[in-house]
Amino acid sequence: IDYEKEINLNAVVDGWLLSNILIDTGAEVNVLTLDAWVQMGRPPLQPSSNVLFMENWTKATPIGVLKDASITIKGAKFIGDFE
């Protein structure tokens, strides 16, 4: 995957196609939007004690963590957590 050219891609996360995802290779956390989580059928989440700081320094508190999600992007397979 050429991340320099393609930062918005489609991905399959735990069997669900998510369109137009943003790839940020410098991020320290994978963020799953509430809409995407609902689209995925609201899979179980584990508690999160993290507080995320947005680019404008506002704080966001995740509703939980989707652990060990299977992720496929352009045929490349990964396992990751989402908050």
N, C-alpha and C positions, 0 to 999 in steps of 0.2 A: 504494500500500500504506500503510495507516495503522499505522505501527509502534508508536504509542502504545497501540493496542487489541490488536494481534496480534503477539506476539513469538515464538510457536511456530507454524510454518507447514510446509507441504510444499514441497519444491523438487525440480527435476530438475537433476541435476549430471552433465554428460557423458552424457545419455540415461538416467540411473538415477534413479528416484523415491526420494527420501529423505524419510521422514515425521517430523513433529514436530521440525523443526530449530529451533534457538534463534537469533533475530535479535538481535544485539548491535551496534547502530550505533556504539557507543563503542569497540569493540575495534579494535586495530591489526593483528590477524592473523585470518585465517579458519582455523578448526580443523575438521578432518575426523577423526572418530573412527576407530579401528582397525576396529571393526565395520562402519562405513559403507564404508570402503576395501575390505574383504574382500567385502562385499555387491556392490560395483561391479566385482568380478572382479580386484582387485589391479592396477589400471592402473600403468604405470611411474611411478616417482617420481625426482625429481632430489635430489641430496644437499642437506641443510640444515645450516647451522652455527648456527642459532638455538637459544637456550634460552628457553623460555616460563616465565613466572612466573605461577602460579595465584593466585586470590583470597586464599588462605591463605599465600602466599609460598613454597609448595613449587615446585620446579623440574620441568619436563617437557621432554624432548628429543624433537622430532619424528623420525619414522623417515625422513622425506623431504618433498619438496614436490611436489604435483600442480599443475603449471604450466598457466596459461591454460585453466582449466576453463570450460566453457559452463554457465551457471547460469540457470535460469528459475524465477521466483517470481511466481505469480499473473499470468502473461503478460508480466511485465517480464523482459528478457533482459540478462545481465551476463556479463563475462569476469573471472575472478579466480583467484588462487592459493590453495591450501589446504595447511596444514602438519599 
